[in-house]
Amino acid sequence: MTDTRPTLRLKPKANARAIRHGAPWVYDNEAVTDRRTKNIPAGAIAVLEDGEREPLATVAVNPNSRIIARVLDRDPAAVIDRAWLVARLTAAHAHRDHLYDAPYYRLVHAEADGLPGVIIDRFGDIAVIQPNAAWADVLIEDIASALAEVTGVTTILKNAAGRARVLEGLDQENAVLLGTAPEAALPVPMNGATYMADLMGGQKTGLFYDQRPNHAFAAGLSKDARVLDVFSHVGGFALAALAGGASSALSVDGSAPALELAEQGAAAMGASDRFSTRQGDAFDVLTQLGEEGAQFDVVICDPPAFAPSKRSLEQGLRAYERIARLAAPLVAPNGYLGLCSCSHAASIEKFRASSTRGIGRAGRTSQLIHTGYAGADHPQHPNLAESGYLKALFYRVLP
């Protein structure tokens, strides 16, 4: 049978060996981008060839993206159909079903789960898909159908917001793919806490599952503690700390709607009397708390990506250092400071150096007691550093 799929060929000097060894991306400067290539529709499935025209893999092509091809299957003859999608989703589901006793988790973590550019978070009977690559947009109906078959979810939402879709040249239009959109925030149990997830209007898919193990570690430090959670979103570390027995928790965030959801979560846990919020710019609030002489036994700072790309790395590292410098004075003697980064461009070594330098500049001495990463429902692709984006450093701050 003749293969009618288009072909994309690597330049003669491109590293075909990397693809053979599992690299998931081909950049536009590594491929032959002639008129024929540029006419391949965004999201089309193609055969990737090396410079000698030997087939390497089955890929999804987007001539409009810096990442011109994403490897879907290392078999050049693979058929990317509904059965293929069901197989990938079944493998992803089996892993999460083994990890968790309730269906609240990241179900698909893009390249690491063999579905490049696709994020799927599960909230009980509801799933939210972020199709951040053109091929997934083209096949979104098949993905949703396969997802419903594998998991049994009754509602599937499409979230089209975010920088990744902009880089792919995709629209920002959300949609309901199956069932009915929830009218209110959804309670999500995690680490003994209850989080309220706004699946229609919240950030990303509505909740950040990646911090689950780091929330748990912080909760273990928080019994009878006064806790400060900065950049808290819907109460991430604060609510986990309350579940861990904190005497009080203060959530700081710039978003009033996020803090309202945090308050709802605390109420659902019966912990409203131990919970408070403060809206404002995190740097400003940290400065104000320092001027007030406030002290906490546990301080956690979980900012957005200050270094989303290599171009912004140095500026981002300075921001991480500043966070550490402002937060360290708020930690009571022998208390704990947690500092997080979700910037893939900032390596753990660079992030640790910036954080440690900031603590030192604040005049505090510390011990690094724990380094955390994303949970096991956010697996890392061994050949893709970007999939290991999350880092969490926990320090004991000495007198």
Solvent accessible surface area in square Angstrom, and as a share of the most:
residue,aa,sasa,rsa
1,M,244,1.09
2,T,113,0.66
3,D,81,0.42
4,T,125,0.73
5,R,56,0.20
6,P,47,0.30
7,T,44,0.26
8,L,0,0.00
9,R,46,0.17
10,L,4,0.02
11,K,83,0.35
12,P,114,0.71
13,K,200,0.85
14,A,22,0.17
15,N,93,0.48
16,A,16,0.12
17,R,165,0.60
18,A,32,0.25
19,I,9,0.05
20,R,112,0.41
21,H,123,0.55
22,G,12,0.12
23,A,20,0.16
24,P,9,0.05
25,W,42,0.15
26,V,1,0.00
27,Y,70,0.27
28,D,53,0.28
29,N,93,0.48
30,E,55,0.25
31,A,0,0.00
32,V,33,0.19
33,T,51,0.30
34,D,59,0.30
35,R,199,0.73
36,R,105,0.38
37,T,0,0.00
38,K,133,0.56
39,N,108,0.55
40,I,10,0.05
41,P,91,0.57
42,A,38,0.29
43,G,5,0.04
44,A,22,0.17
45,I,35,0.18
46,A,0,0.00
47,V,11,0.07
48,L,0,0.00
49,E,24,0.11
50,D,11,0.06
51,G,27,0.26
52,E,142,0.64
53,R,150,0.55
54,E,100,0.45
55,P,72,0.45
56,L,16,0.08
57,A,0,0.00
58,T,0,0.00
59,V,0,0.00
60,A,5,0.04
61,V,2,0.01
62,N,6,0.03
63,P,34,0.21
64,N,110,0.56
65,S,9,0.06
66,R,129,0.47
67,I,24,0.12
68,I,3,0.02
69,A,0,0.00
70,R,24,0.09
71,V,19,0.11
72,L,4,0.02
73,D,25,0.13
74,R,145,0.53
75,D,71,0.37
76,P,38,0.24
77,A,74,0.57
78,A,11,0.08
79,V,105,0.60
80,I,23,0.12
81,D,63,0.33
82,R,90,0.33
83,A,72,0.56
84,W,26,0.09
85,L,1,0.01
86,V,30,0.17
87,A,61,0.47
88,R,60,0.22
89,L,0,0.00
90,T,67,0.39
91,A,67,0.52
92,A,3,0.02
93,H,40,0.18
94,A,60,0.47
95,H,69,0.31
96,R,0,0.00
97,D,92,0.48
98,H,161,0.72
99,L,68,0.34
100,Y,44,0.17
101,D,153,0.79
102,A,36,0.28
103,P,49,0.31
104,Y,43,0.16
105,Y,4,0.02
106,R,30,0.11
107,L,0,0.00
108,V,0,0.00
109,H,14,0.06
110,A,15,0.12
111,E,16,0.07
112,A,29,0.22
113,D,25,0.13
114,G,20,0.20
115,L,1,0.01
116,P,3,0.02
117,G,8,0.07
118,V,1,0.00
119,I,18,0.09
120,I,0,0.00
121,D,1,0.00
122,R,21,0.08
123,F,2,0.01
124,G,8,0.08
125,D,89,0.46
126,I,21,0.11
127,A,0,0.00
128,V,1,0.00
129,I,0,0.00
130,Q,9,0.04
131,P,0,0.00
132,N,21,0.11
133,A,1,0.01
134,A,4,0.03
135,W,3,0.01
136,A,0,0.00
137,D,30,0.15
138,V,97,0.56
139,L,38,0.19
140,I,17,0.08
141,E,114,0.51
142,D,55,0.28
143,I,2,0.01
144,A,6,0.05
145,S,48,0.31
146,A,0,0.00
147,L,0,0.00
148,A,27,0.21
149,E,101,0.45
150,V,28,0.16
151,T,17,0.10
152,G,48,0.46
153,V,5,0.03
154,T,86,0.50
155,T,12,0.07
156,I,0,0.00
157,L,4,0.02
158,K,24,0.10
159,N,12,0.06
160,A,0,0.00
161,A,48,0.37
162,G,27,0.26
163,R,134,0.49
164,A,45,0.35
165,R,0,0.00
166,V,92,0.53
167,L,103,0.51
168,E,5,0.02
169,G,63,0.61
170,L,32,0.16
171,D,67,0.35
172,Q,91,0.40
173,E,123,0.55
174,N,79,0.41
175,A,43,0.33
176,V,65,0.37
177,L,36,0.18
178,L,70,0.35
179,G,48,0.46
180,T,108,0.63
181,A,25,0.19
182,P,30,0.19
183,E,176,0.79
184,A,78,0.60
185,A,24,0.19
186,L,42,0.21
187,P,70,0.44
188,V,0,0.00
189,P,68,0.43
190,M,7,0.03
191,N,54,0.28
192,G,72,0.69
193,A,2,0.02
194,T,30,0.17
195,Y,1,0.00
196,M,25,0.11
197,A,0,0.00
198,D,46,0.24
199,L,8,0.04
200,M,85,0.38
201,G,61,0.58
202,G,29,0.28
203,Q,94,0.42
204,K,110,0.47
205,T,1,0.01
206,G,1,0.01
207,L,7,0.04
208,F,72,0.30
209,Y,3,0.01
210,D,13,0.07
211,Q,5,0.02
212,R,32,0.12
213,P,56,0.35
214,N,1,0.01
215,H,7,0.03
216,A,45,0.35
217,F,61,0.25
218,A,1,0.01
219,A,15,0.11
220,G,66,0.63
221,L,39,0.19
222,S,0,0.00
223,K,148,0.63
224,D,104,0.54
225,A,6,0.05
226,R,100,0.36
227,V,2,0.01
228,L,0,0.00
229,D,1,0.00
230,V,0,0.00
231,F,34,0.14
232,S,4,0.03
233,H,22,0.10
234,V,4,0.02
235,G,0,0.00
236,G,13,0.12
237,F,3,0.01
238,A,0,0.00
239,L,0,0.00
240,A,0,0.00
241,A,1,0.01
242,L,3,0.02
243,A,43,0.34
244,G,28,0.27
245,G,30,0.29
246,A,1,0.01
247,S,56,0.36
248,S,44,0.28
249,A,3,0.02
250,L,24,0.12
251,S,0,0.00
252,V,0,0.00
253,D,18,0.09
254,G,51,0.49
255,S,35,0.23
256,A,49,0.38
257,P,93,0.58
258,A,7,0.05
259,L,8,0.04
260,E,99,0.44
261,L,24,0.12
262,A,0,0.00
263,E,82,0.37
264,Q,72,0.32
265,G,0,0.00
266,A,0,0.00
267,A,60,0.47
268,A,63,0.49
269,M,47,0.21
270,G,64,0.62
271,A,0,0.00
272,S,62,0.40
273,D,129,0.67
274,R,79,0.29
275,F,21,0.09
276,S,59,0.38
277,T,40,0.23
278,R,71,0.26
279,Q,108,0.48
280,G,22,0.21
281,D,75,0.39
282,A,7,0.05
283,F,30,0.13
284,D,74,0.38
285,V,4,0.03
286,L,1,0.00
287,T,52,0.30
288,Q,75,0.33
289,L,4,0.02
290,G,37,0.35
291,E,137,0.61
292,E,105,0.47
293,G,55,0.53
294,A,25,0.19
295,Q,68,0.30
296,F,23,0.10
297,D,42,0.22
298,V,1,0.00
299,V,0,0.00
300,I,1,0.00
301,C,0,0.00
302,D,33,0.17
303,P,3,0.02
304,P,82,0.51
305,A,39,0.31
306,F,42,0.17
307,A,0,0.00
308,P,46,0.29
309,S,32,0.21
310,K,176,0.75
311,R,235,0.86
312,S,25,0.16
313,L,24,0.12
314,E,105,0.47
315,Q,123,0.54
316,G,1,0.01
317,L,16,0.08
318,R,152,0.56
319,A,22,0.17
320,Y,5,0.02
321,E,18,0.08
322,R,105,0.38
323,I,3,0.02
324,A,0,0.00
325,R,74,0.27
326,L,28,0.14
327,A,0,0.00
328,A,0,0.00
329,P,56,0.35
330,L,2,0.01
331,V,0,0.00
332,A,11,0.08
333,P,80,0.50
334,N,65,0.34
335,G,5,0.05
336,Y,54,0.20
337,L,0,0.00
338,G,0,0.00
339,L,4,0.02
340,C,2,0.01
341,S,0,0.00
342,C,40,0.24
343,S,1,0.00
344,H,73,0.33
345,A,17,0.13
346,A,0,0.00
347,S,45,0.29
348,I,32,0.16
349,E,100,0.45
350,K,96,0.41
351,F,2,0.01
352,R,80,0.29
353,A,51,0.39
354,S,1,0.01
355,S,1,0.00
356,T,64,0.37
357,R,118,0.43
358,G,0,0.00
359,I,2,0.01
360,G,44,0.43
361,R,153,0.56
362,A,27,0.21
363,G,67,0.64
364,R,42,0.15
365,T,86,0.50
366,S,33,0.21
367,Q,82,0.36
368,L,76,0.38
369,I,71,0.36
370,H,62,0.28
371,T,43,0.25
372,G,5,0.05
373,Y,95,0.36
374,A,28,0.22
375,G,8,0.07
376,A,54,0.42
377,D,0,0.00
378,H,7,0.03
379,P,37,0.23
380,Q,105,0.47
381,H,33,0.15
382,P,130,0.82
383,N,75,0.38
384,L,15,0.08
385,A,87,0.68
386,E,57,0.26
387,S,14,0.09
388,G,24,0.23
389,Y,36,0.14
390,L,5,0.02
391,K,7,0.03
392,A,0,0.00
393,L,0,0.00
394,F,0,0.00
395,Y,3,0.01
396,R,74,0.27
397,V,0,0.00
398,L,38,0.19
399,P,117,0.74
